[in-house]
C-alpha cells in the first residue's frame, strides 16, 4: 500500500476520533446569489462565509447549484464525515435517488411537503439494469444507505397506483432506509403497497404523514413514530405494518405514540412478517377501519406464541380491545413505558433535530 493510502486512512481515523474538529457545511437547491449581490451592507465575514457554503437545488440551472437531488449527492466526497445540508427548492423532482453507504451526515430539507416532492414509479417487477426485476428493495424512489441521515419538510412518493387484490409484484417503495440513526421530521411518504421500507437501524419519525394500502410500514428496524398521521387507501383489506423481527435476540420493533390511523378499507394493525414481530400503538386514535381482531399471524399459528403486539390507552372506534386476538396485549403502565419515549431507540444519544 502506498504512503498516500496510509495518509488518507490516518486522516479519516483522526476525523472520527476528533468530532469537535468536524465542521458543518451546507449544500442546497435554490436560487443562488452572486458575490455581494443582495447582501446586507452590515453583513459580517462569518455570515458571508456561511452563505458561501449554502448551495441549493433548483430546476433552473441559473438559479441553483444543482438541478436534481442526485446531482447534489453525487457532488459530495466518496467518504463524507461532515454534516451537509441540501436545501431543495419547491418543485416536483421526478427522479430516483440513492445515497451510498459512505456518504453520511446528509440532511435533505424541502420547502414543505406540498411544495417539494420527489417521485418515481418503479415496482418490484420493474426490470433493472441487468434485465432482472428490481424486487421490493430496488423499487424505492428514495434509498438511504448511510447513517445520520435527516429529512425535513419533503414528500417521498412512489406513483404506482393501488394494486388489485392478489396482484403479484406490485410492491412499490417510496422510501427505503437501510442505515442506523436516521430521522424524518414533517415528511410525507406516499404510495400503496409497501410505501415505507423501514429496513434496518434506529429511526425517528416526527409529525410525518404515511399513506398506503398493504403493509405500508414494513421492515426490521427499531423505530419510533411520534405524532404521525397514518392514512390507508386500501380498496378492500390491508395492513398498516409488517414488522420483520426474526429472533427474540433482535432489538427491533415499531412504536406509534400520539399518532392517528385513518382512511378507507378494512385494516389489520399489523401482520406478523417476522415470527417475533413487535409493534405497539400508544395514545393513538384509530378510525373505524381497523378489523376487530387487530392482528394477523401471517398464516402461521406458531407466530401467535412469539410476536409482541400491544395497545396502550388508544382511542377511537377502531381502538376497542374487545374483539382483539387473544395473543395481543392491552399493556399495563409498566409494560408500555419502554415504548413511549426516545429511549426506545436510544434517541437521546443521537437525535439533534
N, C-alpha and C positions, 0 to 999 in steps of 0.2 A: 504494500500500500504506500502511496507517495506521501511526502511530508505535507502536501496541500490537503490531502484527505484527512490526515491526523489533525491538522489545524482546524479544519471545518468541524470535525466531531467534537474537539475540545471546546470550540466556540458554542456549539449547540448545548453541550452539557452545562457550561457556565451560565447560559441564559436560563435554563431550567432551575439551576440551583440558586440563582440570584434574581427572583422575580421582581424585587424592588427596582432593578435596573431596566426592566422591560417598560417601554413607553407605549402609550396608546395613540394610534394613528386612526384616521378616518378616511374612508373612501365612500363614494356615494353616486347617486344618479339624480341630477337636477341641473338647471341652467348654471353655467359657470361664469364667474366674474373675471374680467381681465384685470391684470395687476393695477391696483389703485382705483379702479372704476367702481363707484357705488360704495366706497368705504368711508366711514366717518373720518373727518379730519383729525379727530382726537383719538383714533384707534391706537392702541399700544402695540409694541413689537410682538409681545406674546400673543395678543389677539390675532394679529395678522398671520403669525406662524400657524395658528390653529386653522385659519381659513385656507392656508396653502395646503394643509393636509386633508381638507374636506373635498371629496370628489363625489360625483353624482351620476346616476344612470337616467338617461332621457332618450326618447325616440329620436329627437332632433340631434344629429351628430354635432351641430354647432352649439348646442345648449347644455351638453353634459359630457362627462369624461368617457362614458360608455353608452352604447345603445341597447345592451342586453345585460341581464344579471350574470349570465355565464361568462361574458367577456370580463366583467369586473372581478369575478372569482379567479378566472384564468390569469389575471394580471398579478395575482399575489405570488409570493415566493413559494417554491415547491414545499418547503417546510416553513410554516408560519407559526410564530410563537408570540405575536403581539395582537392585541385587540384591534380589529379592523371593522369599522362601521361602514356598511354600504347602504346609502340612502337612495331609495328607489322612488322616482318621481311618479306622480299619478299617471295611470295608463294601464292597458291590458297587454301583458307581455306573454306572447304565445311562444313558449319555448320550454324545452326540457332541461332542467338544471341539475347538476351533480357536483357536490362538494367532496373532494378527495379526502382520504383519511388523515393526511399530514397538514392540511390547511385548517388549523384550529383557531379558536378565538374570533370567529366571524359573527358579526351582527348584521342582520338584514332588517332594515326599517322602512316600511312603506308610509304613504301619505294618508292611510286609512283603509279599512277593509273594503269599502265601497269605491275606493279610488285607485288602489294599487292591487292588481290581480295578475298572478302568474298562472297560466293554464296550458294543458296539453291533453291528449285524448287516447293514450295507449291503454291496452288491456293485457291480461296475461297471455292471450293468444296472438297478440301483435307480433309479427316476425321481427327478430332483432337483426343486427348487422351480419350475423352468421347464418341467417335464414331460419333459425330456430325460434320458437315462441319465447317472448321475453320472460314469461312467468310473472307471478304476482310481485316478486321482489323487483323485477326490472320495469314494471309498468308505471312506477312513480313519476309524477310530474316533477316533483322536487325531492331530491335524495340528499340526505346529510349523513356523511360517514366520518365526521371528525368531532372531537369533544369541544365543550364550551361554546356551543352554538346558541345564538339568541335571535329570535324573530319577534318583531313588533309591528302591529297595525298593517297587516298584509293578508291577502287571501291566496290560498293554495287550492287549485281546482283541477280535478280530472273531469273532463267534459263528457265522458261516456255516460249514456242515459241509463236509467234503472233497467236492469236486465229482466227478461221474462222469467217466471218461476221455472226452475230446473235448468236454466241456461248454463252452458259449460264454458269456462274460460273467460268469463266477463268480470273477473276481479280487476279493479281499476283504482290504483292508489293515487291519492292527491299528494300526500307527503309521506316519505319513509324516513324515520330517524333511527340510525343504526350505530349510535355512539353515546357515550356517557355524558352526563352533566349538560343537558340542553333545556332551554326554557322558551316558552311561547306566551306572549302577552298580547291580548287584544287581537288575536288572529282568527281567521276563518279557514275551515277545511271543508271543501265542497266535493261531493262525489256520490256514489251509490253503493255498490258492493265493495267493501274493504277500503274505505276512504282514508283512514289514518292508520298507517302501519307503524305502530309504536313498538319497534322491533327489539332493540336491546338498549340497556343503560338506564340511568336515573333521569327522569324528566319531570318538568313542572309546566302545567298549563293553567294560565290565569286569565279569567274573563274571555274565554275563547268560544267560538261557535263551531260546532261539529255536526255535519249533516251527511246522512247516508241511509241505506236500506237494510243491508245484511252484514253482520259482523263488522260494522263500520268503524269500530275502535278495536284493534286487534294487535297481538304481538306478545312478547315475553319480557317486557320492560318492568321497571319499578317506577310507577308514575302517579302523581297527584294531580287531579283535576279540580281546581278551585274556582267557584263562581262561573262555571261554564254552562252554556246552553247546548244541549244535545237534542238534535231535531231529526226525526225519522221521516223518510219519504217512501216508505215501503208500500207496495201496492197490495200485498197480501200479508204474509207473515215475515218477520225479520228478527234481528237481534242487535242489541246495542253493542255488546262486547263479545270477544272471543279471546280470552286470555290464555296464554300458552305455557304456563308453568308446568314443567315436566317432572319435577322432583321436589320432595319436601325440603331438600337442602338448598333449593334456589330461593334467594330473597327477591322475589318478583311479585308483581300484582298491581291492580288498578284500584285507586281510591277516589271516589267522587264526593266532594264536600261542598255543601251550599250550591248545588247545581240544580238544573231543571231539565226534565225529559218531556218533550212534546212531539207532535207530528201526526202521522197517519199510519194505517195498518195495525197489525197486532204483533207486539214485540215481546221477545224474551229480554230480560235484563242482561243475560249472558248465556253463552253456550260453552261447554267445557272442552275447548280446543285442546288444552293440555290436561292430563289426568289429575294434576294438582292445582288446577286453575284457581286463582284467588282474586275476588272482586268484592268491594264494599261500596254501598251507597249510604251516605250520611247527610242528614239535614237537607235532603233533596226532594224537590217537588216532582211528582210523576203524574202526567196526564192519564186519562182513561184509555190508554193504548197498550198498557202492559198486560200481557197474558197472566191470568191469576196465578198460575204455577210459578211464574217468575223466571225459572231457570231450566235449562235443558242439558241432559247428560251426554250429548253428542252420540247417542245411540249405544252407550256403554254403561250399563248399570254399575260396574265396578267403580266408576269415577264418582259415584254418589258418596262413596266412603272416604274419598281423598280430597275432594275440592273444598274450598272455603268461600262460601257465598253468604254475604250478610247485608242487613239493613239496620239503620240506626236513626230513629226519630225522623223518618221521611213523611211527607205529606202528599195530599192529592188523591184523586180517585184510584189511581194506579198503584198506590203505595200500600194498600191493605195487605197485611201479612196473613190474613185468614186463609187464603187459598194457596199459599206458597208450598212448594215441595217440602217434605219433612226433612230433607237433608240440607236445607238452607237455614240460616240463623237470624233471629232477631236479637241483635247484640246488646249486651249489658254495657253500662258505662265503662267498666274496666276493659271489656273486650274491644270496645270501639276506640278507646283512647289512642292506641298506636297508629291509627289510620287517619287521624284528624288534623295533623299539623305537618309542617315542613320536615319534622324529624322522621317522618315515614320514608322520605327519600334522602335523608342526611342533608337536607337543603340548606341549613344554616351554615354549612361548611363551604358551599359553592355558589349559592344563588345571590346575585347582586344585580337586581334589575330596577 
